[in-house]
């Protein structure tokens, strides 16, 4: 009886250790940083961070968090098969003139999660700076 119980426990432990966890998804971005350079004041700017799932398991992006409310992400919620591609669209609202640098963290089902992306650039000052800022 002890031998049967021991074999059963051993079987369960080895079965669990060889079962794929799905946490081996690997995401590879074409670029991790994007420079908008110069953006006109109050002009919305967008950039698509393209990626590929180079891992052996479906890639699931759980969440994308930005360092500021002026940076809004959009991404596919469906799993991406190994070898499949996708993108994360970042919209930046250029409501404030001056230099900016924002970070984007991508949370997914891989051991290297989260990946950090960034955008930067400079929003041009409007011709009538005082009148424009008074409206806000």
SULUR-V772917 format. One record per run of one state. SS is the DSSP state (a for helix, b for strand, c for the rest). FROM is the first residue (numbers start at 1). TO is the last residue. Records with the same first field share a line. If there is no record, write none. Layout:
BEGIN
SS = FROM-TO  FROM-TO
END
This chain:
BEGIN
c = 1-1  19-23  25-26  30-32  40-43  54-58  60-60  67-70  76-79  81-84  94-97  109-109  111-114  124-128  135-136
a = 2-18  129-134
b = 24-24  27-29  33-39  44-53  59-59  61-66  71-75  80-80  85-93  98-108  110-110  115-123
END
